Amino acid sequence: MADGDEDIPRDAKIVKTLLKSMGVDEYEPRVVHQFLELWYRYIVDVLTDAQVYSEHAGKAAIDCDDVKLAIQSKVNFSFSQPPPREVLLELARNRNKIPLPRSIAGPGIPLPPEQDTLISPNYQLAIPRKRPAQPVEETEEDEESVDPNSNPPQEQKTELPQDAPQRVSFPLGAKRPRQSSQ
């Protein structure tokens, strides 16, 4: 054994031997502690279940059958077995029968739509429109006095709701032009 192996407990030596037998030569020292914690927790769970099975059967002490039953229940309910290789091969064959969709992207890296990128505008400012200084209610006399054949002013042609704010979007990474100091 190595020089520092005399000071460690027997269980840690066993974990190190298991790692070495599996071809693991380099590992963090904490790996041994993690394996020991997992090992102890698993043993405590199995023995607790074995004690419950023994008490249920009316036995005075835990025997080998209780431990085997506890281990089997852990294996059946805690660990899931992978499907057989033949099943996986059949699933792969069925999946690979479906051709991949044709790529419609041109050369280069395909990018998502602009609204899904980080460079798209990411917030909006609502700029309220200023209301005209003139009174909102007009009398019928004012409307009748206007000549229908005359050209109305340009402002009256576009009928926008006065209450709707104007929305302006800004991208987050936009650079502002520098102001020259004179």
C-alpha positions, 0 to 999 in steps of 0.5 A, a space after each residue: 500500500 501507499 505511504 498514507 494508507 496506514 492511517 485511513 480506515 479499513 472501509 476507505 482502503 476497500 474503496 481505494 482498492 475497488 477504484 484501483 481494480 476498476 482502472 481508476 488511478 487518479 481521483 479527488 480524495 473526496 471521492 472516497 468519502 462520497 463513496 463511503 457516505 453512499 455505502 453507509 446510507 445504503 446499508 442503513 436503509 437496507 438494514 432498516 427495511 430488513 428490521 421492518 420485514 423481520 418485525 412484520 414476520 414476528 421474528 425476534 431477530 433479523 435473518 438472512 432472508 429479511 436482508 435478501 428481501 430488503 435488498 431485492 426491494 431496493 433493487 426493484 424500486 430504487 434502481 431502474 434497469 435499462 431495456 434490453 439491447 434488442 429493444 433499443 436497437 429496434 427503437 433506433 431503427 424505427 426512429 432512423 427510418 424517418 428522414 431528417 428535415 431539409 435544411 433551409 438555411 444558407 451558408 453560415 450559422 442559422 440564427 433564430 428569428 429577431 424577436 427571439 435573439 438578445 439583440 432585439 429591442 427588449 423594452 419599450 417606452 410609452 411617450 404620451 402625446 400632448 393634447 391640443 390646447 384648444 377645447 375638446 368640445 366643438 359646437 355645431 355652429 363651428 362645424 357648419 361655418 367651415 367651408 366643405 370645399 376648402 382644403 382642411 389643414 394637414 393635421 386634420 387628415 390623420 385622425 389618430 386617437 389623442 390618448 394613445 401613447 407613442 411606443 418607442 423601442 430601444 435595443 439594449 446594446 445600442 451605442 450613443 453617438 458621442 457629443 463633441 465638446 467645443 
